[in-house]
């Protein structure tokens, strides 16, 4: 059954909500900058037993806050952002329940099966989440790396989802074209993921109200979870109340 999954997005050492498609070396269009540190949100999610949330480091300068969140709720949060063979175990030791990886898996904008296999061997499928965040292309959706700025040639298809699912325990998929815009989810992508994902998957991007949880549940037949970011009241939004999302989870367990 579809569940609400929380997030802690870190940018330049602060908890923020940004417009995903604008992220680059100079910065990003920002919707919200929190007065609280990452531990505040980790404690909030821990208090409400919201499992499967993700901490994402968007660019450099976020390691301290990321590890603060992970240590605050040991094994309660996943971590993604610059994960590779050298640091994956470090973040697991710091308290991450799973590590989330995208860009490392690509060489010259091509998916490296050697890297997929090496990371899978290192941490095991149960502790590995593949981030297949994507942008729309003429053929459907293509995985986007390097803070969603580089559109690769690897498409999200029924076959690619089936093959990649053998190496991990979950997928995380941001629809980068609508991320942070609060203009509605990519309904076609959500329905596609619900039909073709053989393992748990969390969708993020464009959610603007509590009704989006119902919509994702219907479109995916309850097989896709949803992250709501900028629209949440705890991130300065007005479209969705955090406690309503907590209540949704309790009602749909």
Residue pairs with C-beta under 8 A, 6 or more apart in sequence:
1 217
1 222
1 252
1 253
2 213
2 216
2 217
2 220
2 222
2 223
2 224
2 225
2 226
2 252
3 52
3 225
3 226
3 248
3 249
3 252
3 253
4 50
4 213
4 225
4 226
4 227
4 228
4 245
4 246
4 248
4 249
5 50
5 52
5 53
5 54
5 202
5 225
5 226
5 227
6 41
6 45
6 50
6 53
6 227
6 245
7 53
7 54
7 55
7 56
7 204
7 227
7 229
8 15
8 38
8 41
8 42
8 53
8 54
8 55
8 56
8 69
8 77
9 15
9 16
9 17
9 18
9 56
9 58
9 229
10 16
10 38
10 55
10 56
10 57
10 58
10 62
10 65
10 66
10 81
11 18
11 23
11 28
11 30
11 58
11 59
11 62
12 27
12 59
12 61
12 62
13 61
13 62
13 64
13 65
14 33
14 34
14 65
15 33
15 34
15 36
15 37
15 38
15 40
15 41
15 65
16 30
16 31
16 32
16 33
16 34
16 58
17 30
17 31
17 32
17 180
17 229
17 230
17 235
17 236
17 237
18 28
18 29
18 30
18 31
18 58
18 180
19 28
19 29
19 30
19 31
19 179
19 180
19 181
20 28
20 148
20 174
20 176
20 179
20 180
20 205
21 135
21 148
21 176
21 177
21 179
21 180
22 28
22 29
23 58
23 59
23 147
23 148
23 149
24 147
24 149
25 59
28 58
29 180
31 180
31 230
31 235
31 236
31 237
32 230
32 235
32 236
32 237
34 40
34 41
34 235
37 65
37 68
38 55
38 65
38 66
38 68
38 69
38 72
39 68
39 69
39 72
41 69
41 234
42 55
42 68
42 69
42 70
42 72
42 73
42 76
42 77
43 72
43 73
44 234
44 242
45 53
45 73
45 76
45 77
46 72
46 73
46 76
48 246
50 246
50 249
51 76
52 78
52 170
52 202
52 225
53 76
53 77
53 78
53 227
54 77
54 78
54 79
54 80
54 100
54 129
54 172
54 202
54 227
55 66
55 69
55 70
55 77
55 78
55 79
55 80
55 81
55 96
56 79
56 80
56 81
56 100
57 63
57 66
57 79
57 80
57 81
57 82
58 81
58 147
59 81
59 147
60 82
62 81
66 79
66 81
66 91
66 94
67 91
67 94
67 95
69 77
70 77
70 79
70 91
70 94
70 95
70 96
71 94
71 95
72 95
73 95
74 95
75 95
75 96
75 97
76 95
76 97
77 95
77 96
77 97
78 96
78 97
78 98
78 99
78 100
78 129
78 172
79 91
79 94
79 96
79 98
79 99
79 100
80 99
80 100
80 101
80 102
80 129
80 131
80 172
81 100
82 103
82 104
83 91
83 99
83 100
83 101
83 104
84 101
84 104
84 119
85 104
85 115
85 118
85 119
85 122
88 99
88 101
88 119
88 122
88 123
89 122
89 123
91 99
92 98
92 99
92 123
92 127
97 127
98 126
98 127
98 128
98 129
98 169
98 170
99 123
99 127
99 128
99 129
100 129
100 130
100 131
100 172
101 119
101 128
101 129
101 130
101 131
102 130
102 131
102 132
102 133
102 143
102 145
103 145
103 146
104 115
104 119
105 111
105 112
105 115
105 116
105 119
105 130
106 112
106 115
106 143
106 145
106 152
106 154
107 115
109 145
109 150
109 152
109 153
110 152
110 153
110 154
111 143
111 152
111 154
116 164
116 167
117 167
119 128
119 167
120 128
120 167
120 168
125 166
125 167
125 168
125 169
126 169
127 169
128 167
128 168
128 169
129 168
129 169
129 170
129 171
129 172
130 164
130 167
130 168
130 170
130 171
130 172
131 171
131 172
131 173
131 174
132 143
132 156
132 161
132 164
132 171
132 172
132 173
133 143
133 144
133 148
133 172
133 173
133 174
133 175
133 176
134 141
134 142
134 143
134 144
134 156
134 173
134 174
134 175
134 176
134 189
135 141
135 142
135 144
135 148
135 151
135 176
135 177
136 177
136 186
137 151
137 155
139 155
140 155
140 156
140 157
140 192
141 155
141 156
141 175
141 189
142 151
142 152
142 153
142 154
142 155
142 156
143 151
143 152
143 154
143 155
143 156
144 150
144 151
144 152
144 176
145 152
148 174
148 176
148 179
154 160
156 173
156 189
156 192
157 196
158 195
158 196
161 171
161 193
161 196
161 197
161 198
162 196
162 198
164 171
165 171
165 197
165 198
165 199
168 199
169 199
169 200
170 199
170 200
170 201
170 202
171 193
171 197
171 199
171 200
171 201
171 202
172 201
172 202
172 204
173 189
173 193
173 201
173 202
173 203
173 204
174 203
174 204
174 205
175 185
175 186
175 189
175 203
175 204
175 205
175 206
176 205
177 186
177 205
178 184
178 185
178 186
178 205
178 206
179 204
179 205
179 206
180 205
180 229
180 230
181 206
182 206
182 207
182 208
182 230
182 231
182 237
182 239
183 206
183 208
184 206
184 208
184 212
185 203
185 205
185 206
185 207
185 212
185 215
185 216
185 226
186 205
186 206
187 215
187 219
189 203
190 203
190 215
190 216
190 219
190 220
190 224
191 219
191 220
193 201
193 203
193 220
193 223
193 224
194 219
194 220
194 221
194 222
194 223
194 224
195 220
195 221
197 223
197 224
200 225
201 223
201 224
201 225
202 224
202 225
202 226
202 227
203 216
203 224
203 225
203 226
203 227
204 226
204 227
204 229
207 226
207 227
207 228
207 229
207 231
207 240
208 231
208 239
208 240
209 231
209 239
209 240
210 239
210 240
210 241
210 244
210 245
210 248
212 226
212 228
212 240
213 226
213 228
213 245
213 248
216 224
216 225
216 226
217 252
228 240
228 245
229 235
229 237
230 236
230 237
231 237
231 238
231 239
231 240
232 239
232 240
232 241
232 242
232 245
233 240
233 241
233 242
234 242
